[in-house]
Every structure is written in structure tokens, then in C-alpha cells.
Amino acid sequence: MVSSPEHKDSSAMNDGEARDLGRLGRALARSRDSLLGGIQGLFARRPSIDASTLEELEDVLLSADVGVAASQRILDDLRGRLKASASQDSNAVLTCLQQSLHDILKPVEVPLPLPHAGPGPFVILMVGVNGSGKTTTIGKLAARLRTDGHSVMLAAGDTFRAAAVEQLQHWGKRIDVPVIAQAPGADSASVIFDAVSAAKARSTDILIADTAGRLHTHRNLMEELTKVERVIKKVDPSAPHETLLVVDGGTGQNALRQAQQFNEAVTLSGLAVTKLDGTAKGGVAVALAQEMALPIRFIGVGEDVHDLRDFVADDFIEALLAP
């Protein structure tokens, strides 16, 4: 169980991570160009704030994949804030926008709830479609937790995708973490059942279980995911303690649709938004916060093992809107 006093809470960022806003800003450069650049271009054409300006601002927000619901909330908020403000220039709009984004994003700034004081391992079930960066996120998360002093085990439950087991085993060797696996094509629920049992027997702190990269529109695969959850509960009725959906930030509004449909199959408890360093669609984090209200545990901003960061709302907003 994860309760020893020497263990660190995973919510505590690495010291370098807390200070390295420049790296985050570079990673979100394309998203910043889309959002901030669009706003600056708008006010270069329309220096006065009127109804037409706000309509064009909505187009900028939608283009940055902020989403319809979040964009409408932001615009309604802007109108109210600007009425109460003595200034209505572009700087005032940016200040109001920052405050609106803070109101949306701050509530989902909730770190992974470790340490765990239960009788068995803290079980993290990782779900997501192929290509979202799920297996890589597992490796990075396991490396981080191990560095923080936790004992970690991995379960190669993605038996559906070719080479997924080998990919996770490679991560296990790289970071010196044991991997429970069976032959490719084995029953995913059986693999994860064995892994939970093994982690419990070895008094392992944390088990991270991979699952097949389910196409969220494929009912049979989603039903298999619910089976995995049921099987885990046979070993530990309180598990899984975290069901973390990994979404590719570059897919924009499709990431939101995935979150909605996965949440219907299993009860999600958190999100990890990956690949934000290669996209102009980083505003999707705002859409996810507004419409799902699920904790964004992590964001992925690069290929390095240390590029899985805690989501910190104000840092994210600064990286998107700082000139």
C-alpha cells in the first residue's frame, strides 16, 4: 500500500517543472499562435470593442478548439466584465479572457490522489484510443512515480494491438519496473487480474494497467473495457482507484467526443492530454474542462520522459496568452 512516510505525493511537481514555464510556453507555441495571434490580429483590424468584435472573437476561440460551450461562457463573461471595467481596449479584453479561462480551468487542476492508504496497490487503469500516446504516457508516469519513491508495476493489458506488449516491456526495462504480460492475443481482463494479484502479493504501491486502444465507437471493445473493470474488482472491490483517459490534444474536438463516450462505458476519474507540443489545438483542454468537468491530471508536452507535467491552470493560461 502507498502509505510509507518517505513516499512523496504525486501532486508535488519536480522543482524544475514548477519553474520551467519557458519550456511549457515553447511547447504550446502553436496553440498560442492560434489563440493569442488570432486575438491580436482581430484587434489590429478592430481596435474598438463592439458586438461585431465579440462575434469575431468567438470565431478565434472556436478556431483554437476551445469549443462552443466554453466559447459562449467566455463571451458572456467578457461582456459582463467589460461593462464593469473602466477600460475596454485589447489589453482589458486579454485580462478578462485570462480571468475567464482561470474560472474554467482552475477547478480541474486536481493532481493524482496519492499516497493511497488502502490494503492493496493503488490501481490506475489507463484507457484511450490507439495513437493517443497512452502507452508512452504509462511509461513516463511510471518513471515519475518511481522517482518519487513508489514501487510500481505495469500490466500489459493491451493485447489487441500488435507490438503493444513489447512496447510496454521495453518501457519496463528502461525504467526498471516489472511488467506482467501474457502472449499477444490473450484476454486483457485475465492479464490485468493476474497483475493486480501479483502487485498485491508483492506489496507493490502502484499498478498501472494498460488496456487495448479502444475505438470509442466500437461497442464490443467498450464492453470489454467494462469487463476489465469488473475483473479488477474481484481482487480489490475498491479498484480501480483511478481510471485515466489519455487523449491526443491534436485531435481537437474529437478528444472531447472520446471523453464523453469513454465516460459512458467506465466512470472516468481523470484525463491526460498529450501531444500538445505538436498542435495548434491546445484550446481543447478548455473544452474538456467546461464540458466534462473531470480533473486534468497531466499534460504531455514533448518526447522526453520528463515531459509529462502536472496540469497547472495558471501556467497553462500564461503559456497560451503571454506575448
VOKOLKE-417280 format. One line per 2 residues: their letters; for each residue y, z, x of C-alpha. Coordinates in pm, whole numbers, plus 32768, in hexadecimal, padded with zeros to 4 digits. Layout:
// VOKOLKE-417280
a	Y:Z:X ~ ... .
//
This chain:
// VOKOLKE-417280
mv	8000:8000:8000 ~ 8162:7FBE:806F .
ss	81EC:811B:808A ~ 81F2:8185:81F6 .
pe	8347:8205:8260 ~ 8353:811B:838A .
hk	834C:7FED:82A7 ~ 8495:7F44:825C .
ds	8505:7ED3:8106 ~ 84FC:7D58:80FA .
sa	8653:7D61:8059 ~ 86E8:7DBA:81AB .
mn	8750:7C75:824F ~ 872C:7C33:83BF .
dg	8870:7C98:8469 ~ 88AA:7B34:84DA .
ea	8871:7AAF:837D ~ 8978:7B92:82E6 .
rd	8A81:7B11:83D6 ~ 8A1F:79A5:83FE .
lg	8AED:7912:82E5 ~ 8B41:77EA:83C0 .
rl	89D4:7780:83C4 ~ 89C1:77A1:824B .
gr	8B00:76D6:8226 ~ 8A70:75C1:82FF .
al	892F:75C3:8237 ~ 89ED:759D:80F0 .
ar	8AE0:7499:8178 ~ 8A6C:7380:8093 .
sr	8A7E:745E:7F5F ~ 8BD7:74D7:7FCB .
ds	8C4A:7370:7FF8 ~ 8BD3:7324:7E97 .
ll	8C71:7452:7DEE ~ 8DA2:74AC:7EBF .
gg	8DE2:7345:7F21 ~ 8DD8:72DD:7DB5 .
iq	8ECC:73EF:7D56 ~ 8FBA:7399:7E70 .
gl	8FAC:722A:7E12 ~ 8FF5:7281:7CA9 .
fa	912B:734A:7CFD ~ 91A3:723F:7DEC .
rr	91B0:7159:7CBC ~ 9215:725D:7BBB .
ps	92EF:7371:7C52 ~ 933D:7404:7AFA .
id	923D:74C4:7A2F ~ 920B:743E:78CF .
as	90F0:73EF:77E0 ~ 90A3:72A6:788F .
tl	908F:7355:79DF ~ 8F93:744E:795A .
ee	8EC3:7332:78C4 ~ 8EB4:728D:7A18 .
le	8E5F:73DB:7AB4 ~ 8D34:73EE:79CB .
dv	8CC1:729D:7A52 ~ 8CDB:7326:7BB5 .
ll	8C0B:7456:7B5A ~ 8B02:7382:7AB1 .
sa	8AF7:7296:7BDA ~ 8AAD:73C3:7CB8 .
dv	8988:741D:7BD0 ~ 8A28:755C:7B53 .
gv	8998:7504:79FE ~ 8A28:74E3:78A1 .
aa	8A10:764E:7834 ~ 8AA1:76DB:7978 .
sq	8BB4:75D3:7982 ~ 8C1F:7628:7821 .
ri	8C23:779A:7871 ~ 8CF1:775D:79A9 .
ld	8DEE:7684:78F1 ~ 8E15:777F:77D5 .
dl	8E45:788F:78D8 ~ 8F41:77BC:7998 .
rg	9014:7782:7864 ~ 9024:78F6:7820 .
rl	906D:7954:7988 ~ 9178:784A:79B5 .
ka	922E:78B9:787C ~ 9244:7A16:790F .
sa	92B1:7997:7A65 ~ 9415:7960:7AD8 .
sq	93A0:7839:7BAA ~ 92E1:7708:7B32 .
ds	92CC:7633:7C6A ~ 918E:75C1:7D19 .
na	9176:7704:7DE3 ~ 917F:77CE:7CA2 .
vl	9069:76F6:7C11 ~ 8F93:7727:7D47 .
tc	8FC9:789F:7D36 ~ 8F67:78A2:7BC7 .
lq	8E3A:77C7:7C10 ~ 8DC5:78B8:7D1D .
qs	8DE1:79D9:7C29 ~ 8D1F:7919:7B1E .
lh	8C0A:78BF:7C11 ~ 8BFC:7A29:7C82 .
di	8BCC:7A99:7B19 ~ 8AA9:79A6:7AF0 .
lk	89FF:79D3:7C40 ~ 8A2E:7B43:7C90 .
pv	893A:7BBE:7B82 ~ 881E:7AEF:7C1B .
ev	885A:7B76:7D7A ~ 8728:7C56:7D6B .
pl	8653:7C7B:7EA6 ~ 84D8:7C84:7EA3 .
pl	847E:7DE7:7E32 ~ 83D3:7E76:7F64 .
ph	834D:7F6D:7FD0 ~ 8237:7F98:7ED3 .
ag	8196:80E7:7E8D ~ 806C:806C:7DC2 .
pg	7EFA:80AC:7E0F ~ 7EBB:7F4D:7E92 .
pf	7F71:7E30:7F3C ~ 80B9:7DA8:7EB9 .
vi	8042:7C58:7E33 ~ 8132:7B32:7E3A .
lm	80BA:7A04:7D77 ~ 8169:78C9:7DED .
vg	8185:77AA:7CF7 ~ 8231:7659:7CFA .
vn	81F8:74E3:7CFE ~ 8183:741F:7E2A .
gs	82A1:73CA:7F12 ~ 8378:74F6:7EB6 .
gk	833F:759C:8007 ~ 825B:76A7:7F77 .
tt	8160:76C2:8094 ~ 8271:76BB:819C .
ti	832D:77C9:80DD ~ 81F0:789C:80DC .
gk	81D8:787F:8255 ~ 8345:78D6:828B .
la	8334:79FC:819A ~ 81F7:7A81:823B .
ar	8297:7A6C:8395 ~ 83CA:7B24:8318 .
lr	8303:7C39:826F ~ 8229:7C65:83A1 .
td	835D:7C82:847D ~ 83DC:7D8C:838B .
gh	82A6:7E5C:83D5 ~ 81C2:7E06:82B1 .
sv	8057:7D9F:82D2 ~ 802A:7C51:8223 .
ml	7F09:7B7B:81AD ~ 7F0E:7A1A:811F .
aa	7E2E:7980:8015 ~ 7DF5:7807:8028 .
gd	7DE6:77D4:7EB1 ~ 7E6D:7671:7EBB .
tf	7D15:75D2:7EBE ~ 7D8F:74A7:7DF3 .
ra	7E69:73F9:7EF8 ~ 7DCD:7359:8028 .
aa	7E14:7416:816C ~ 7EC4:7536:80BA .
ve	7DC0:7630:8135 ~ 7DE2:75B1:8299 .
ql	7F5D:75C4:8282 ~ 7F52:7731:821B .
qh	7E4E:7780:8327 ~ 7F35:76E2:8427 .
wg	804C:77C9:83B4 ~ 7F5E:78F1:83CA .
kr	7F0C:78A4:8535 ~ 8078:7865:8587 .
id	80EF:79B6:8507 ~ 7FAC:7A7B:8544 .
vp	7F60:7AC1:83D5 ~ 7DFF:7AB0:8341 .
vi	7DB7:79A1:823F ~ 7CA9:79BD:8135 .
aq	7C26:7860:80E5 ~ 7AFC:77A4:805B .
ap	7A97:7639:8072 ~ 7B8C:7537:7FE9 .
ga	7B4F:7503:7E77 ~ 7AE0:766A:7E3D .
ds	7B51:7723:7D08 ~ 7CB1:77A0:7D4A .
as	7C83:78DA:7C7B ~ 7B49:7932:7D42 .
vi	7C01:7910:7E8D ~ 7D1D:79EF:7E1B .
fd	7C2B:7AEF:7D82 ~ 7B7C:7B0A:7ED4 .
av	7CCB:7B28:7F85 ~ 7D4A:7C41:7EA6 .
sa	7C00:7CF9:7ED6 ~ 7C10:7CC8:8050 .
ak	7D7A:7D37:8065 ~ 7D28:7E6D:7F9C .
ar	7BFA:7EBE:8078 ~ 7CC4:7E93:81B8 .
st	7DF0:7F5A:8134 ~ 7ECF:7E2C:8169 .
di	8033:7E5F:80F6 ~ 8080:7D07:806A .
li	7FAD:7BE2:7FF4 ~ 8058:7A93:7FC2 .
ad	7F83:79A7:7EF2 ~ 7FBA:7832:7EF8 .
ta	7F61:7768:7DC1 ~ 7F30:75F8:7D7F .
gr	8070:752F:7D6A ~ 8066:7511:7BF6 .
lh	8112:73F5:7B49 ~ 81D2:74BB:7A45 .
th	8189:73B5:7939 ~ 800F:73C8:7970 .
rn	7F85:74BE:7871 ~ 7E2D:74EA:7913 .
lm	7EC2:754C:7A60 ~ 7FB4:763D:79BD .
ee	7E91:76DB:7902 ~ 7DDD:7705:7A4D .
lt	7F09:77C6:7ACB ~ 7EEE:78B9:79A9 .
kv	7D7D:78E3:7A06 ~ 7DE1:7944:7B67 .
er	7EC6:7A4F:7ADC ~ 7DB0:7ADA:79FE .
vi	7CB9:7AE6:7B1F ~ 7DAE:7BA2:7BFE .
kk	7DCF:7CAC:7AF2 ~ 7C59:7CEE:7B00 .
vd	7C8C:7D7D:7C5C ~ 7DE0:7E1A:7C1D .
ps	7E61:7E28:7AB5 ~ 7FC6:7E4F:7B34 .
ap	7FB8:7D0E:7C01 ~ 8048:7C19:7C46 .
he	817A:7CEA:7C98 ~ 8250:7BB9:7CDA .
tl	8222:7A58:7C53 ~ 830E:7987:7D22 .
lv	835E:7821:7CC3 ~ 83C3:773E:7DE1 .
vd	84A5:761E:7D7A ~ 8538:7507:7E4A .
gg	86B3:751D:7E28 ~ 86C9:73AA:7E6A .
tg	8625:735A:7D1D ~ 8757:73D4:7C5E .
qn	8725:740C:7AEC ~ 85B0:73C5:7B0D .
al	8599:7514:7BC2 ~ 8622:75BA:7A89 .
rq	8521:7509:79AF ~ 840C:757A:7A98 .
aq	8483:76E1:7A84 ~ 848A:76D5:7909 .
qf	832B:7648:78EC ~ 828C:7722:79F5 .
ne	8324:7850:794B ~ 826C:77EF:780E .
av	811D:77EE:78C5 ~ 814E:792B:7992 .
tl	8260:7A2B:798D ~ 8339:79DA:7AB8 .
sg	83E3:7AFB:7B69 ~ 84A8:7A40:7C6E .
la	8512:78F4:7D03 ~ 8529:785E:7E5D .
vt	860A:772D:7E73 ~ 85AD:7659:7FA0 .
kl	862D:7529:805E ~ 8799:7574:8018 .
dg	87F3:74F3:8170 ~ 879D:738C:8114 .
ta	883D:7363:7FC1 ~ 8989:7344:7F0B .
kg	88ED:73EF:7DDB ~ 8910:7558:7E47 .
gv	89C9:75A0:7D04 ~ 8876:75B0:7C5C .
av	8866:771D:7CCB ~ 8982:775B:7BD6 .
al	88C6:76A7:7AC1 ~ 878E:7774:7B08 .
aq	8854:78B9:7B04 ~ 8902:7863:79BE .
em	87D6:77E4:78FB ~ 86B0:78A8:798D .
al	8759:79F0:79F2 ~ 863C:7A27:7AEA .
pi	8678:7AC9:7C3C ~ 86AE:79CA:7D4F .
rf	85F1:7A7F:7E61 ~ 8618:797D:7F76 .
ig	86B9:7836:7FD6 ~ 862F:7744:80D6 .
vg	8737:76A6:81B5 ~ 8677:7607:82D2 .
ed	852F:75CA:8387 ~ 8539:76F8:846D .
vh	845D:7822:8416 ~ 859C:78F2:83F4 .
dl	863E:7802:82FD ~ 85B2:78B8:81CF .
rd	86D9:7994:816F ~ 871B:7A9E:806C .
fv	87F5:7A12:7F5B ~ 894C:7AB4:7F71 .
ad	8A31:7A38:7E5D ~ 8B82:7A59:7F0A .
df	8B00:79BD:804C ~ 8A76:7899:7F84 .
ie	8BC1:786B:7ECB ~ 8C87:787A:800D .
al	8BA6:7775:80AB ~ 8BD9:768F:7F7F .
la	8D51:76B8:7F58 ~ 8DDF:7713:80AD .
p	8EB3:75EF:8133 .
//
